[in-house]
Amino acid sequence: MPQVRKRRRRDRSMRWHLGALALALTLPILLFAGLLGAQFVSAERMRLAQEAEETAQSVAAVLDREFAGLRAVVDTVALSRRLQDEDWAGFHAEASEIRDRIGRHIVVRDLTGQHLVNTRQARGAPLPRAPLLPADLEAIAKRRPVVSNLFIGAVTGEPATEVVAPVLRGEEVTHLVNLNIPAADIRALVAGQTTLQNWTTEVVDGNGLVVARSHDHEAAVGKPASPVLRERAGANRLFAGRFSDGGDALYAVAQTSTAPWTVAVSTSREVLEAPLVRALWILGSLGVGLMALALGATWLVSRHLVEPTRALVSSAAALARGEPVPPMSSGVTEINRVSHAFAAASIAVRERRLADERAAAAAQRIQTIFESITDSVIVLDRRGRFTYLNERARSQIGPGRDLVGLPIQEAFPHLVGTPFWTAYQRAVDTGGPQRVDAYYAPRDIWFDATAYPSAEGLTIYFRDVTAERRAAVAVRESEERLRLALDAGELGTWDYDLSTGEGLWSERTCAILGYEAGEVRALAEWQDFIHRDDRARVLAGFRLALEGEADFGEEYRIVRPDGEERWVSANGLIRRSAGGEPVRAIGILHDVTERRRADEELRRTTELLRAVGETTPDAIMVKDREGRLLLANPATLRVVGKTWDEVRGRTQFEVRDDAAEAAAIAAIDMRVMERGEPETIEETVTTPYGLRTFLSSKSPLRDAEGRVYGLVGIATDITDRKAREAELAAANQRLEIAQSAGGIGVFDWNPVTDVSTVSPAYRALYGWAPDVPVDFDTWLARVHSDDREAARRDSERALAEGDYASEYRILRPDGEERWIHARGVVTFDETGRPVRMVGVNLDITERKHAEDQKTLMVRELHHRVKNTLATVQAIANATARNATDIESFRQSFTARIISLARTHTLLTENAWGVIPLRDLLDTELAPYEEEAGRVVREGPAILLPSDVALAFGMAVHELTTNAAKHGALSTPTGRLVVRWALDETDATRRLRFSWVERGGPVTSPPKRKGFGSRLLQHMLAGQLKGDVLMDYAPEGLTFSIDIALAEPQAGAPASPLRRSA
């Protein structure tokens, strides 16, 4: 067969291998250094990019904070009362103070762009008009502050931006407030946030113009930003692009949230790639130097290794031949160690040969001993494999099997996890012998085994103890059954040797008698813990047992060492000798204290129930399944009017005369027994004392198996109680009706627990639902904010002094404002602490309105007197212009004065009735109708309630007076048109009234609002809850009002003028 020649690997010299090792060590270092350099360059670029993004976001955040603060300032300025009242001098001073605090100039313009206030100019200096910018139009349209794009200031001529806010009067924009921000200030904000070298930060507005720039700000501001930046506006991101000059660039962009502006941070590609160029130069120089150094060191080291290595080869060959090997010194520590190891190995080889011969002899002697002992012996090596079994072990655990060489867990897999396996493992782990006595189920054998660990493994001695263990188990099981029986019955045992007089008590007996467990007691001591009243009886019974006349069994009291008295039951047997002499007394002891107490408690309870049943006024009865009476107490017999002999064992049909009542009671009894559930019902039955109502509770009776065999019932006479409850309910209803009719709410408050009980009228006053809990904070929250602190002080003063009185306003959930008068009394406990406040709340809103009306009437009277004089003067002037002689003047003037007087009479006499609207108008306007068509009145007949008529009459009087003094009725060519209509399309009736003057003097809004203007605009809107419109157009005044009217009440008095007509 031809031989296959193996290809021989080419041998190389040690110098070659050392050189290769040097290169293998150097190249990974250079590669690792290159990777580190690349990582450094990448990390540096990422750091710069991240820092650029953070810078852009930081600048955007600074701009947002600045604009948010300025928007709050301009919002506040727009709400200035002086600005609303167009007090330009006062507002200029106020705006100048704000300018000095925030360092920003404030401009107010009207909607044409005319500057009205400019803090850059002194008050009174001429101000320019500038066209409205897109930001101004956006602020007007959105009715909120807006940040503008870059523009050139009309006054300064410098680039700037501004925050614009509309000034609102109602829903109408009347003016614009501008807060000017120069572009240089924005550049200062940007410069304060820019920390990157060779990076440029710029801010671009919504039109793509540069607002500020960290470098070359003056040259760039107002110029268009680079095209790539304008294209990417509106996104927060990092991207590459080109500068305006065409160079490569990296941009980091962020958007502001308060304005459509873009913040960009940029740099050139050369700045980003500079770290990579520096790293490549450093790595190249380092690699060349390190390579040269490694190769030189390799050549020097190889010179000291080649010759000693050749000498080691010769020593190894001598060791293989068994020859002595002398150590050598080469100058290299490792080679010297190998040489000394070869020398020591040559000596050890000779000594091992001698040791092997001695060990073989010893093993033969040990095997002889193992075969001669009676225990089974097995030996395991350190890996758990059988190395030896004596003959007895082979016959017990492995007959017919060759176990030597097999691991023990493979030969006996069921051994793993048993106590034997645990003991063997513990012996190996601890290094000490371990003994185990346990049952091995696969063989059905008990083994007693001991394991001895050694350096070579484990030696185990074991023997079969099955017979011994099974006998011991039988004894233990018997004792355990006895112990369980005694424990189940809570029985103790006692055992006395009558020859010595000594006894042994079980733990339970010791516990019953109050002694420590395990103590041996003498028979003579027994009588010491027997109660002295029972001692003679118990000892006499024990003597009879000793004499053989009876077994021992007594129930008696004992006194424990701690003095506690207990009842016990003792039973025992006497064991006798062959001659019949008593030699041993054995028995049990049972604590029957609880049973005796239960028996006594049962006796007392039975007696108590009997006494209760005979004396209680409630009827108690027991019935069987067929409804027959098994028990009835005296109260039951009084209800049916019969004796016990007459009702015993009888049903309701046999006891009661009324068959319907009997059937109803029997039906309820049957339902309770069939359902097996208790019921409580009211029953009205006929008794010897008439019809009575009972509250009956009936429950089913069950036997030991849970079957219902009857029922027990208890009935309480509630006839009188229900009568009292009905009287109380009626009284409470009358009280609630009285409180509700009088608007009086009652409260009962506990200041300690902060729990209140309030009447329904009280809840109605405050608008609380019935299920809303009321405490102090809930009440205080309803109080008007202007009266809340005073109401709190009144409550605290009442808790200190005892009497409570307060008046305050509340706001109901529907927004209605009501006046409350509160009074109460505080109760204190024995320590002086307030524990209760009881009182009432009275709605005094109408009284307060009457007081306000009275005050208003006094003011109106004063004002009306002056207006009346002015009206008289105007009538006189108008009459004189048209009169031809003194007599015609007197007649016309007198008629108008009488008409004016009728107006006052009409308002006074109909203050609390209904007044026709036309009567009011006729009374006021009749003096001015000397020319046909001068005063036109058109509208349906409408009756005005007294409150509306009074306010409306004042309004018509004011309008008439103003028209006569300043309006259409003050000139001969003036004309007045009054129209009204009634709109009943909705659920409410609404009066729509208009007053239009034309042909009079040119009209303009009054510079100051007098009593008449306030009366028309505020009192009508507030008191009548109407919508008022007054238009001071140049051609004449237009006044209109839209109010809701209540349905007129039937029988309301008509106008005196209408009655006279």
LOTOR-972723 format. One line per 8 residues: their letters; for each residue x, y, z of C-alpha. Coordinates in steps of 0.2 Angstrom, whole numbers, always signed. Example, Ala and Ser with C-alpha at 12.3 -4.5 7.8 and 13.67 -1.06 7.14 Angstrom:
<rs>
as	+62 -22 +39  +68 -5 +36
</rs>
This chain:
<rs>
mpqvrkrr	+0 +0 +0  +8 +16 -5  +12 +29 +8  +4 +46 +8  +17 +59 +10  +12 +74 +21  +17 +91 +14  +30 +98 +26
rrdrsmrw	+27 +115 +32  +42 +126 +29  +53 +129 +45  +58 +147 +48  +71 +154 +59  +67 +162 +76  +73 +179 +69  +60 +178 +56
hlgalala	+47 +174 +68  +52 +188 +80  +52 +200 +65  +34 +194 +60  +29 +196 +78  +35 +214 +78  +25 +218 +62  +10 +209 +69
ltlpillf	+11 +220 +85  +15 +236 +76  +2 +235 +62  -14 +233 +73  -7 +248 +84  -6 +258 +68  -23 +252 +62  -31 +256 +79
agllgaqf	-22 +273 +79  -30 +276 +62  -47 +271 +68  -45 +282 +83  -40 +296 +72  -55 +294 +60  -67 +292 +75  -59 +308 +82
vsaermrl	-62 +318 +66  -80 +311 +64  -83 +315 +83  -76 +333 +80  -86 +336 +65  -102 +329 +74  -98 +340 +89  -96 +356 +78
aqeaeeta	-112 +351 +69  -122 +348 +86  -115 +364 +93  -120 +374 +78  -138 +366 +79  -138 +371 +98  -132 +388 +94  -146 +391 +81
qsvaavld	-159 +384 +93  -152 +395 +107  -153 +411 +97  -170 +406 +91  -175 +403 +110  -168 +420 +115  -177 +429 +101  -193 +420 +106
refaglra	-191 +425 +124  -187 +443 +119  -202 +444 +108  -214 +436 +120  -209 +448 +133  -211 +463 +121  -228 +456 +116  -234 +455 +134
vvdtvals	-228 +474 +136  -237 +480 +120  -253 +470 +126  -252 +479 +142  -250 +496 +134  -264 +493 +122  -276 +491 +138  -271 +508 +145
rrlqdedw	-286 +518 +151  -278 +534 +144  -276 +526 +127  -294 +520 +128  -300 +538 +132  -288 +545 +119  -279 +556 +132  -264 +558 +122
agfhaeas	-254 +569 +134  -257 +558 +148  -253 +542 +138  -237 +550 +131  -230 +553 +149  -235 +535 +153  -227 +528 +137  -211 +538 +141
eirdrigr	-210 +529 +158  -212 +512 +150  -199 +517 +137  -186 +522 +151  -189 +505 +160  -188 +493 +145  -177 +504 +133  -189 +503 +118
hivvrdlt	-198 +517 +110  -217 +516 +109  -228 +523 +94  -247 +524 +93  -255 +526 +76  -272 +527 +69  -278 +516 +55  -272 +528 +42
gqhlvntr	-254 +527 +48  -254 +544 +56  -242 +544 +71  -252 +550 +87  -239 +547 +100  -220 +543 +97  -208 +543 +112  -194 +547 +100
qargaplp	-202 +565 +99  -206 +577 +112  -225 +580 +115  -232 +592 +103  -218 +590 +89  -225 +586 +72  -227 +567 +69  -226 +559 +52
rapllpad	-239 +547 +43  -232 +531 +37  -241 +518 +26  -247 +502 +36  -236 +487 +34  -241 +469 +32  -238 +466 +50  -250 +480 +54
leaiakrr	-264 +473 +43  -261 +455 +51  -262 +463 +69  -279 +471 +64  -285 +455 +56  -280 +443 +70  -283 +456 +84  -268 +450 +93
pvvsnlfi	-249 +456 +94  -238 +452 +78  -219 +453 +75  -215 +462 +59  -202 +459 +46  -187 +471 +44  -191 +488 +38  -183 +506 +37
gavtgepa	-190 +517 +52  -200 +532 +46  -191 +543 +59  -174 +536 +62  -171 +529 +44  -163 +514 +52  -167 +496 +49  -178 +489 +62
tevvapvl	-192 +478 +67  -207 +480 +78  -220 +472 +89  -238 +478 +84  -253 +476 +94  -271 +481 +90  -281 +493 +102  -298 +486 +104
rgeevthl	-314 +495 +109  -326 +481 +110  -323 +471 +94  -317 +486 +84  -299 +490 +81  -296 +509 +84  -277 +511 +85  -261 +502 +83
vnlnipaa	-247 +501 +96  -230 +498 +90  -214 +493 +100  -198 +497 +89  -183 +485 +90  -168 +491 +80  -159 +478 +70  -143 +483 +80
diralvag	-151 +476 +96  -156 +460 +88  -138 +459 +82  -132 +461 +100  -143 +447 +106  -136 +436 +92  -118 +440 +96  -121 +436 +115
qttlqnwt	-126 +418 +110  -112 +414 +97  -97 +405 +104  -91 +395 +88  -75 +401 +80  -75 +403 +61  -94 +401 +61  -107 +414 +56
tevvdgng	-124 +417 +64  -137 +426 +55  -156 +430 +57  -167 +430 +42  -185 +437 +42  -201 +430 +34  -196 +440 +17  -179 +432 +16
lvvarshd	-170 +448 +22  -155 +447 +34  -160 +455 +50  -144 +453 +60  -127 +444 +57  -113 +440 +69  -100 +445 +56  -101 +460 +44
heaavgkp	-118 +465 +51  -119 +482 +43  -115 +476 +26  -127 +461 +27  -142 +469 +36  -157 +472 +24  -149 +461 +10  -157 +445 +4
aspvlrer	-150 +429 +12  -142 +416 +2  -153 +406 -10  -151 +389 -1  -155 +397 +15  -171 +405 +8  -176 +388 +1  -174 +379 +17
aganrlfa	-183 +392 +28  -197 +385 +39  -188 +369 +45  -177 +365 +60  -162 +354 +52  -144 +353 +48  -139 +352 +29  -125 +356 +17
grfsdggd	-126 +369 +4  -116 +383 -4  -112 +401 +1  -118 +415 -11  -100 +416 -18  -101 +397 -23  -91 +389 -9  -96 +373 +0
alyavaqt	-105 +376 +17  -114 +368 +31  -129 +376 +38  -138 +373 +55  -156 +381 +54  -169 +384 +68  -186 +393 +67  -193 +405 +79
stapwtva	-210 +402 +86  -216 +420 +89  -212 +426 +71  -209 +418 +54  -190 +420 +56  -175 +408 +52  -159 +408 +63  -145 +400 +53
vstsrevl	-127 +395 +59  -115 +391 +44  -96 +388 +41  -86 +382 +26  -80 +364 +22  -62 +369 +24  -65 +373 +43  -74 +356 +45
eaplvral	-60 +346 +36  -45 +354 +45  -45 +341 +59  -44 +327 +47  -29 +334 +38  -20 +336 +54  -24 +319 +60  -17 +311 +44
wilgslgv	+0 +319 +45  +2 +314 +63  -3 +296 +60  +9 +294 +45  +24 +301 +54  +20 +290 +69  +18 +274 +59  +35 +276 +50
glmalalg	+44 +279 +66  +36 +265 +75  +39 +252 +61  +58 +256 +61  +59 +255 +80  +51 +238 +80  +62 +230 +67  +78 +236 +76
atwlvsrh	+72 +230 +93  +68 +213 +85  +86 +211 +77  +94 +214 +94  +83 +202 +104  +85 +188 +92  +104 +188 +96  +101 +183 +114
lveptral	+88 +168 +111  +95 +157 +97  +110 +149 +106  +101 +145 +123  +86 +138 +113  +98 +125 +104  +105 +120 +121  +87 +116 +127
vssaaala	+84 +105 +113  +99 +94 +118  +92 +93 +137  +75 +87 +131  +83 +73 +121  +93 +67 +137  +77 +68 +148  +68 +57 +135
rgepvppm	+82 +44 +137  +81 +44 +156  +98 +52 +158  +102 +66 +171  +100 +83 +165  +111 +97 +172  +104 +115 +174  +112 +129 +163
ssgvtein	+113 +148 +164  +109 +157 +148  +105 +175 +153  +87 +173 +149  +75 +170 +164  +62 +159 +154  +76 +148 +146  +84 +146 +163
rvshafaa	+68 +140 +171  +65 +128 +157  +82 +121 +160  +80 +119 +178  +63 +111 +175  +71 +98 +164  +84 +94 +178  +70 +92 +191
asiavrer	+60 +81 +179  +74 +69 +177  +75 +67 +196  +56 +65 +198  +55 +52 +185  +67 +41 +195  +57 +44 +211  +40 +40 +203
rladeraa	+46 +23 +198  +50 +19 +216  +33 +26 +223  +23 +16 +210  +30 +0 +217  +26 +4 +235  +9 +10 +231  +5 -7 +222
aaaqriqt	+9 -16 +238  -1 -5 +249  -16 -7 +238  -16 -25 +239  -16 -24 +258  -31 -12 +259  -41 -23 +247  -38 -38 +258
ifesitds	-45 -28 +273  -60 -22 +263  -65 -40 +258  -64 -46 +276  -76 -32 +285  -95 -34 +287  -100 -17 +279  -101 -15 +260
vivldrrg	-87 -3 +253  -86 +6 +237  -72 +18 +231  -75 +32 +219  -62 +43 +210  -63 +62 +210  -74 +61 +194  -87 +50 +203
rftylner	-81 +34 +194  -81 +17 +203  -63 +11 +206  -67 -3 +219  -81 -13 +226  -79 -26 +239  -89 -43 +237  -103 -38 +249
arsqigpg	-106 -21 +240  -106 -30 +223  -119 -43 +229  -130 -29 +237  -130 -15 +223  -123 -23 +208  -125 -42 +206  -120 -48 +190
rdlvglpi	-114 -30 +184  -96 -24 +181  -97 -7 +189  -78 -2 +189  -75 +13 +178  -93 +18 +177  -99 +35 +184  -110 +32 +199
qeafphlv	-124 +43 +192  -124 +33 +176  -124 +16 +185  -138 +22 +197  -147 +37 +189  -161 +37 +203  -148 +41 +216  -146 +59 +210
gtpfwtay	-156 +71 +221  -158 +58 +236  -151 +61 +253  -137 +49 +249  -132 +60 +234  -133 +76 +245  -122 +68 +258  -109 +63 +245
qravdtgg	-108 +80 +238  -107 +88 +255  -92 +77 +259  -83 +82 +243  -87 +100 +246  -82 +101 +265  -68 +88 +265  -75 +80 +280
pqrvdayy	-85 +64 +283  -104 +64 +281  -116 +51 +287  -134 +48 +281  -148 +36 +286  -161 +36 +272  -173 +25 +262  -168 +21 +244
aprdiwfd	-184 +18 +234  -177 +9 +219  -171 -5 +230  -184 -3 +243  -170 -4 +256  -165 +8 +271  -146 +11 +271  -135 +18 +284
ataypsae	-120 +25 +274  -104 +35 +279  -94 +44 +266  -75 +48 +269  -67 +60 +256  -48 +59 +251  -37 +67 +239  -40 +52 +227
gltiyfrd	-59 +53 +228  -72 +46 +240  -74 +30 +251  -91 +25 +256  -96 +12 +269  -114 +7 +270  -126 -7 +277  -144 -13 +276
vtaerraa	-154 -7 +291  -171 -10 +283  -178 -21 +297  -173 -9 +311  -181 +6 +303  -197 -2 +299  -199 -8 +317  -196 +10 +323
vavresee	-208 +17 +310  -222 +6 +316  -219 +12 +334  -218 +30 +329  -234 +29 +319  -243 +21 +333  -238 +35 +345  -242 +48 +332
rlrlalda	-260 +41 +330  -262 +42 +349  -255 +60 +350  -266 +66 +336  -281 +58 +345  -277 +66 +361  -273 +83 +352  -290 +82 +343
gelgtwdy	-299 +80 +359  -288 +92 +368  -284 +78 +380  -269 +77 +392  -262 +61 +399  -256 +56 +416  -246 +41 +422  -242 +37 +441
dlstgegl	-231 +23 +447  -241 +18 +463  -226 +9 +471  -215 +25 +471  -229 +38 +470  -221 +47 +456  -230 +52 +440  -227 +59 +423
wsertcai	-239 +72 +414  -240 +76 +396  -237 +93 +389  -256 +96 +387  -259 +90 +405  -245 +102 +411  -254 +116 +401  -271 +112 +409
lgyeagev	-264 +112 +427  -252 +127 +424  -236 +118 +426  -220 +118 +415  -219 +103 +403  -208 +88 +407  -209 +90 +426  -212 +73 +436
ralaewqd	-225 +76 +450  -228 +65 +465  -245 +57 +467  -247 +66 +484  -246 +83 +476  -261 +79 +465  -273 +85 +479  -265 +102 +481
fihrddra	-272 +109 +465  -290 +101 +467  -302 +115 +473  -305 +113 +491  -324 +111 +489  -322 +97 +477  -306 +88 +485  -315 +76 +496
rvlagfrl	-327 +70 +483  -313 +67 +470  -301 +58 +482  -316 +47 +488  -318 +42 +469  -300 +38 +467  -300 +27 +482  -315 +17 +476
alegeadf	-305 +15 +459  -290 +8 +469  -301 -4 +478  -307 -11 +462  -325 -6 +464  -326 +6 +449  -316 +15 +436  -310 +32 +440
geeyrivr	-320 +47 +433  -323 +64 +440  -327 +82 +435  -320 +95 +447  -312 +112 +448  -293 +115 +450  -284 +130 +455  -268 +134 +445
pdgeerwv	-252 +141 +453  -257 +159 +446  -274 +157 +455  -285 +155 +440  -299 +143 +443  -303 +130 +429  -315 +115 +427  -307 +98 +422
sanglirr	-314 +80 +418  -302 +66 +423  -304 +48 +418  -292 +33 +422  -288 +15 +424  -279 +5 +437  -266 -8 +432  -264 -22 +444
saggepvr	-250 -35 +448  -252 -54 +446  -258 -54 +464  -271 -41 +461  -262 -26 +469  -264 -9 +461  -246 -4 +453  -250 +9 +440
aigilhdv	-264 +22 +437  -265 +29 +419  -278 +41 +413  -283 +57 +403  -287 +75 +408  -299 +87 +399  -301 +105 +402  -320 +108 +401
terrrade	-320 +126 +408  -327 +133 +392  -341 +119 +391  -346 +123 +408  -346 +141 +405  -356 +139 +389  -369 +128 +399  -370 +142 +412
elrrttel	-372 +155 +398  -385 +145 +389  -395 +143 +405  -394 +162 +409  -398 +166 +391  -413 +155 +391  -419 +163 +407  -416 +180 +399
lravgett	-425 +176 +383  -440 +170 +393  -440 +186 +404  -438 +197 +388  -452 +187 +379  -464 +189 +393  -461 +207 +397  -457 +215 +379
pdaimvkd	-471 +225 +371  -466 +217 +354  -476 +202 +348  -465 +187 +346  -471 +171 +338  -464 +154 +331  -473 +145 +318  -470 +128 +309
regrllla	-470 +125 +290  -489 +124 +290  -491 +141 +299  -496 +133 +316  -491 +143 +331  -478 +134 +341  -474 +149 +353  -482 +165 +357
npatlrvv	-477 +178 +370  -490 +188 +381  -489 +203 +369  -494 +191 +354  -509 +185 +364  -514 +203 +368  -514 +207 +350  -525 +192 +345
gktwdevr	-536 +194 +361  -534 +175 +366  -525 +164 +378  -511 +152 +374  -522 +137 +376  -534 +145 +363  -520 +148 +350  -508 +134 +353
grtqfevr	-505 +123 +337  -518 +134 +327  -516 +143 +310  -520 +162 +307  -536 +157 +299  -541 +148 +316  -535 +162 +327  -541 +178 +317
ddaaeaaa	-559 +183 +314  -555 +193 +298  -551 +180 +284  -543 +193 +272  -531 +198 +286  -527 +180 +290  -524 +176 +271  -512 +191 +269
iaaidmrv	-502 +186 +284  -501 +168 +279  -496 +173 +261  -481 +183 +269  -476 +168 +280  -476 +156 +266  -466 +168 +255  -452 +170 +269
mergepet	-451 +151 +271  -451 +147 +252  -438 +160 +248  -428 +156 +264  -424 +174 +266  -429 +186 +280  -441 +200 +277  -447 +216 +286
ieetvttp	-464 +223 +281  -478 +234 +288  -494 +225 +293  -511 +233 +298  -522 +220 +308  -537 +221 +318  -534 +220 +337  -546 +221 +352
yglrtfls	-540 +239 +353  -544 +243 +335  -534 +244 +319  -515 +244 +323  -500 +245 +312  -485 +234 +315  -467 +233 +309  -464 +214 +307
sksplrda	-448 +206 +304  -449 +187 +299  -435 +175 +297  -434 +157 +292  -429 +143 +304  -418 +129 +298  -413 +112 +304  -395 +105 +305
egrvyglv	-396 +101 +286  -402 +118 +282  -420 +114 +278  -433 +127 +283  -445 +120 +295  -454 +136 +301  -451 +154 +305  -449 +166 +319
giatditd	-458 +183 +319  -456 +199 +329  -469 +213 +327  -468 +231 +334  -483 +242 +336  -479 +258 +326  -496 +265 +325  -492 +280 +337
rkareael	-475 +282 +329  -482 +284 +312  -495 +296 +318  -481 +307 +326  -471 +305 +310  -485 +311 +299  -488 +326 +311  -469 +330 +310
aaanqrle	-469 +329 +291  -484 +341 +290  -476 +353 +302  -459 +352 +292  -469 +355 +276  -478 +370 +283  -461 +377 +289  -453 +374 +272
iaqsaggi	-467 +382 +263  -466 +397 +275  -447 +399 +272  -448 +397 +253  -463 +410 +252  -452 +422 +263  -436 +418 +254  -428 +412 +270
gvfdwnpv	-415 +399 +270  -410 +390 +286  -392 +384 +289  -384 +373 +303  -365 +373 +302  -352 +364 +313  -336 +374 +313  -326 +359 +320
tdvstvsp	-330 +347 +306  -335 +360 +293  -351 +351 +289  -367 +360 +285  -385 +355 +285  -396 +368 +275  -414 +369 +270  -421 +367 +252
ayralygw	-425 +386 +252  -406 +390 +257  -401 +379 +242  -413 +388 +231  -406 +405 +236  -388 +400 +231  -393 +389 +216  -386 +372 +224
apdvpvdf	-393 +356 +218  -399 +344 +232  -384 +332 +231  -371 +346 +232  -362 +345 +250  -361 +363 +258  -346 +368 +268  -338 +385 +272
dtwlarvh	-327 +385 +257  -342 +381 +246  -352 +395 +253  -338 +408 +252  -335 +404 +234  -353 +409 +230  -350 +426 +239  -346 +441 +227
sddreaar	-327 +443 +226  -329 +462 +232  -339 +456 +248  -329 +440 +251  -316 +446 +264  -329 +456 +273  -341 +441 +274  -326 +430 +280
rdserala	-322 +443 +294  -341 +443 +300  -340 +424 +301  -324 +424 +311  -331 +438 +323  -347 +428 +326  -336 +413 +331  -327 +424 +343
egdyasey	-342 +434 +350  -357 +422 +347  -369 +433 +337  -368 +433 +318  -375 +447 +306  -369 +451 +289  -375 +458 +272  -366 +453 +256
rilrpdge	-369 +449 +238  -369 +432 +230  -367 +426 +212  -378 +412 +207  -373 +399 +194  -383 +408 +180  -373 +424 +184  -387 +432 +193
erwiharg	-382 +444 +207  -392 +443 +223  -391 +452 +240  -391 +442 +256  -395 +447 +274  -388 +434 +286  -391 +432 +305  -386 +418 +317
vvtfdetg	-381 +412 +334  -366 +402 +339  -365 +388 +352  -349 +385 +362  -344 +369 +371  -338 +369 +389  -320 +374 +384  -327 +389 +375
rpvrmvgv	-324 +382 +357  -337 +386 +344  -346 +370 +339  -362 +376 +330  -369 +390 +321  -388 +391 +317  -395 +405 +307  -405 +411 +292
nlditerk	-402 +419 +276  -415 +432 +268  -415 +438 +250  -415 +457 +251  -411 +460 +233  -427 +469 +230  -424 +480 +245  -407 +484 +239
haedqktl	-414 +488 +221  -427 +500 +229  -413 +509 +239  -403 +511 +223  -419 +517 +214  -422 +529 +227  -404 +536 +226  -406 +537 +207
mvrelhhr	-423 +546 +208  -415 +559 +220  -401 +562 +207  -414 +562 +193  -425 +575 +202  -410 +586 +204  -405 +584 +186  -423 +585 +179
vkntlatv	-425 +602 +188  -411 +609 +178  -416 +601 +162  -434 +607 +165  -428 +625 +166  -417 +623 +151  -432 +615 +142  -443 +630 +147
qaianata	-430 +642 +140  -429 +632 +124  -448 +632 +122  -449 +651 +125  -436 +654 +112  -444 +643 +99  -462 +651 +103  -455 +668 +102
rnatdies	-447 +665 +84  -464 +660 +78  -476 +671 +87  -483 +687 +79  -488 +696 +95  -488 +694 +114  -505 +685 +115  -500 +672 +103
frqsftar	-483 +669 +112  -492 +668 +129  -505 +655 +122  -492 +644 +113  -479 +645 +128  -493 +641 +141  -498 +626 +131  -481 +619 +130
iislarth	-477 +621 +148  -494 +612 +152  -488 +598 +141  -471 +597 +150  -480 +596 +166  -491 +582 +160  -475 +572 +157  -470 +573 +175
tlltenaw	-488 +569 +181  -489 +554 +169  -472 +547 +176  -477 +550 +194  -494 +543 +194  -490 +527 +184  -474 +523 +193  -481 +506 +198
gviplrdl	-493 +502 +184  -492 +499 +165  -490 +514 +153  -493 +515 +135  -477 +519 +125  -486 +532 +114  -493 +541 +130  -475 +543 +135
ldtelapy	-469 +550 +118  -485 +561 +116  -482 +569 +133  -464 +573 +130  -465 +578 +111  -482 +587 +110  -474 +604 +114  -464 +603 +98
eeeagrvv	-478 +599 +85  -482 +616 +80  -478 +611 +62  -485 +596 +53  -473 +582 +50  -459 +589 +61  -461 +575 +73  -466 +558 +67
regpaill	-471 +543 +78  -474 +526 +71  -477 +510 +80  -490 +498 +88  -499 +500 +104  -487 +493 +118  -490 +494 +137  -473 +496 +146
psdvalaf	-472 +488 +164  -469 +501 +178  -450 +498 +179  -447 +499 +161  -459 +514 +159  -449 +524 +172  -432 +521 +164  -439 +523 +147
gmavhelt	-448 +539 +152  -431 +546 +158  -423 +541 +142  -436 +549 +131  -435 +565 +142  -416 +566 +140  -418 +563 +121  -431 +577 +120
tnaakhga	-421 +589 +131  -405 +586 +121  -415 +588 +104  -422 +604 +110  -406 +611 +117  -393 +604 +104  -402 +593 +91  -416 +593 +78
lstptgrl	-429 +602 +89  -417 +617 +92  -419 +624 +74  -435 +627 +64  -429 +615 +50  -426 +601 +61  -436 +585 +60  -438 +570 +72
vvrwalde	-443 +552 +67  -448 +540 +81  -452 +522 +77  -455 +506 +87  -460 +488 +84  -464 +473 +94  -454 +457 +89  -463 +441 +96
tdatrrlr	-454 +428 +85  -444 +421 +99  -450 +414 +116  -449 +432 +123  -457 +449 +117  -444 +462 +112  -446 +480 +110  -436 +488 +95
fswvergg	-436 +507 +97  -427 +520 +86  -425 +539 +88  -418 +548 +72  -414 +567 +71  -411 +576 +55  -410 +594 +49  -403 +601 +65
pvtsppkr	-385 +607 +69  -370 +597 +64  -368 +583 +77  -352 +576 +85  -348 +565 +99  -348 +574 +116  -331 +578 +123  -337 +573 +141
kgfgsrll	-351 +562 +146  -363 +570 +157  -377 +562 +168  -389 +561 +152  -376 +552 +142  -372 +539 +156  -391 +537 +159  -394 +533 +141
qhmlagql	-379 +521 +138  -377 +513 +155  -393 +513 +165  -404 +507 +151  -391 +493 +146  -389 +488 +164  -407 +490 +172  -417 +485 +156
kgdvlmdy	-403 +472 +150  -405 +480 +133  -393 +483 +118  -391 +502 +116  -383 +511 +101  -379 +529 +99  -373 +536 +83  -367 +554 +83
apegltfs	-367 +556 +64  -364 +574 +57  -381 +574 +49  -390 +570 +66  -391 +559 +81  -397 +541 +79  -402 +532 +95  -409 +514 +96
idialaep	-412 +501 +109  -418 +483 +109  -425 +476 +126  -435 +461 +132  -453 +464 +139  -462 +454 +151  -480 +449 +148  -492 +463 +155
qagapasp	-501 +457 +170  -520 +456 +169  -529 +470 +178  -514 +482 +178  -519 +500 +179  -519 +510 +163  -511 +527 +160  -520 +542 +167
lrrsa	-519 +550 +151  -527 +535 +142  -541 +535 +155  -544 +553 +153  -546 +551 +135
</rs>
